[in-house]
Amino acid sequence: MVSCVIEPALLISAGLSFALSSPNVHYADLDGYLELVDDPCLPGFQLEEGWLTASEVPGLGCTVNLS
C-alpha cells in the first residue's frame, strides 16, 4: 500500500507514479492534496469517481505556480 499525509499535488504525483510502476502495490490512499488551501501545484492527474488517473505528460506531469 502507498499512502500519504497532507501534502501538495506534486508529491501525490510522485506517489501515484511509484504506485503505478510497482506490481506489488495493490492499494493507494493518495488524497492528501485535497486538504490543502492554495496548493501551488496543478496536478497532472485526474480524480474521477475515487480513482486517480495519471496523465500522458512525461515526468510527474505537474505544473508549479509560484507567483
CYANA upper distance limits for C-alpha pairs under 8 A (distance plus 0.5 A):
  1 MET  CA     25 VAL  CA      5.93
  1 MET  CA     26 HIS  CA      6.55
  1 MET  CA     27 TYR  CA      5.20
  1 MET  CA     28 ALA  CA      5.90
  1 MET  CA     29 ASP  CA      8.28
  2 VAL  CA     15 GLY  CA      7.48
  2 VAL  CA     19 ALA  CA      6.96
  2 VAL  CA     25 VAL  CA      7.47
  2 VAL  CA     27 TYR  CA      6.98
  2 VAL  CA     28 ALA  CA      5.14
  2 VAL  CA     29 ASP  CA      6.81
  2 VAL  CA     30 LEU  CA      8.03
  3 SER  CA     15 GLY  CA      8.22
  3 SER  CA     28 ALA  CA      6.14
  3 SER  CA     29 ASP  CA      5.12
  3 SER  CA     30 LEU  CA      6.16
  4 CYS  CA     12 ILE  CA      7.96
  4 CYS  CA     15 GLY  CA      8.39
  4 CYS  CA     29 ASP  CA      7.06
  4 CYS  CA     30 LEU  CA      6.15
  4 CYS  CA     31 ASP  CA      7.95
  4 CYS  CA     32 GLY  CA      6.67
  5 VAL  CA     32 GLY  CA      5.94
  6 ILE  CA     31 ASP  CA      8.45
  6 ILE  CA     32 GLY  CA      4.65
  6 ILE  CA     33 TYR  CA      6.37
  6 ILE  CA     35 GLU  CA      7.01
  6 ILE  CA     36 LEU  CA      7.55
  7 GLU  CA     11 LEU  CA      6.98
  7 GLU  CA     12 ILE  CA      7.65
  7 GLU  CA     32 GLY  CA      6.13
  7 GLU  CA     33 TYR  CA      5.82
  7 GLU  CA     36 LEU  CA      7.73
  8 PRO  CA     12 ILE  CA      7.14
  8 PRO  CA     32 GLY  CA      8.01
  8 PRO  CA     33 TYR  CA      5.56
  8 PRO  CA     36 LEU  CA      7.53
  8 PRO  CA     39 ASP  CA      6.45
  8 PRO  CA     40 PRO  CA      8.16
  8 PRO  CA     41 CYS  CA      7.05
  9 ALA  CA     13 SER  CA      6.55
  9 ALA  CA     33 TYR  CA      5.83
  9 ALA  CA     39 ASP  CA      7.90
  9 ALA  CA     41 CYS  CA      6.21
  9 ALA  CA     42 LEU  CA      7.36
  9 ALA  CA     43 PRO  CA      5.89
  9 ALA  CA     62 CYS  CA      8.12
 10 LEU  CA     14 ALA  CA      7.09
 10 LEU  CA     41 CYS  CA      6.52
 10 LEU  CA     42 LEU  CA      8.31
 10 LEU  CA     43 PRO  CA      7.09
 10 LEU  CA     60 LEU  CA      7.82
 10 LEU  CA     62 CYS  CA      6.51
 11 LEU  CA     15 GLY  CA      6.82
 12 ILE  CA     16 LEU  CA      6.55
 12 ILE  CA     30 LEU  CA      6.57
 12 ILE  CA     31 ASP  CA      8.17
 12 ILE  CA     32 GLY  CA      8.03
 12 ILE  CA     33 TYR  CA      7.51
 13 SER  CA     17 SER  CA      6.52
 13 SER  CA     43 PRO  CA      7.60
 13 SER  CA     44 GLY  CA      7.61
 13 SER  CA     45 PHE  CA      7.72
 13 SER  CA     60 LEU  CA      6.14
 13 SER  CA     61 GLY  CA      8.00
 13 SER  CA     62 CYS  CA      7.88
 14 ALA  CA     18 PHE  CA      6.73
 14 ALA  CA     60 LEU  CA      6.69
 15 GLY  CA     19 ALA  CA      6.58
 15 GLY  CA     30 LEU  CA      7.88
 16 LEU  CA     20 LEU  CA      6.56
 16 LEU  CA     28 ALA  CA      8.49
 16 LEU  CA     30 LEU  CA      7.87
 16 LEU  CA     52 LEU  CA      8.32
 16 LEU  CA     54 ALA  CA      8.04
 17 SER  CA     21 SER  CA      6.65
 17 SER  CA     54 ALA  CA      8.22
 17 SER  CA     60 LEU  CA      7.60
 18 PHE  CA     22 SER  CA      6.86
 19 ALA  CA     25 VAL  CA      6.25
 19 ALA  CA     28 ALA  CA      7.65
 20 LEU  CA     25 VAL  CA      8.15
 32 GLY  CA     36 LEU  CA      8.14
 33 TYR  CA     39 ASP  CA      8.25
 40 PRO  CA     64 VAL  CA      6.07
 40 PRO  CA     65 ASN  CA      5.61
 40 PRO  CA     66 LEU  CA      6.72
 41 CYS  CA     62 CYS  CA      6.93
 41 CYS  CA     63 THR  CA      6.14
 41 CYS  CA     64 VAL  CA      4.92
 41 CYS  CA     65 ASN  CA      6.72
 42 LEU  CA     62 CYS  CA      6.13
 42 LEU  CA     63 THR  CA      5.59
 42 LEU  CA     64 VAL  CA      6.71
 42 LEU  CA     65 ASN  CA      8.15
 43 PRO  CA     61 GLY  CA      7.44
 43 PRO  CA     62 CYS  CA      5.34
 43 PRO  CA     63 THR  CA      7.27
 44 GLY  CA     54 ALA  CA      7.17
 44 GLY  CA     55 SER  CA      6.16
 44 GLY  CA     57 VAL  CA      7.79
 44 GLY  CA     60 LEU  CA      7.30
 44 GLY  CA     61 GLY  CA      4.78
 44 GLY  CA     62 CYS  CA      5.11
 44 GLY  CA     63 THR  CA      7.92
 45 PHE  CA     52 LEU  CA      6.92
 45 PHE  CA     53 THR  CA      5.90
 45 PHE  CA     54 ALA  CA      5.01
 45 PHE  CA     55 SER  CA      5.75
 45 PHE  CA     61 GLY  CA      7.89
 46 GLN  CA     51 TRP  CA      8.45
 46 GLN  CA     52 LEU  CA      6.04
 46 GLN  CA     53 THR  CA      5.64
 46 GLN  CA     54 ALA  CA      7.17
 46 GLN  CA     55 SER  CA      7.99
 47 LEU  CA     51 TRP  CA      6.05
 47 LEU  CA     52 LEU  CA      5.12
 47 LEU  CA     53 THR  CA      6.98
 48 GLU  CA     52 LEU  CA      7.01
 48 GLU  CA     53 THR  CA      8.10
 55 SER  CA     61 GLY  CA      7.19
 56 GLU  CA     61 GLY  CA      8.26
 57 VAL  CA     61 GLY  CA      5.55
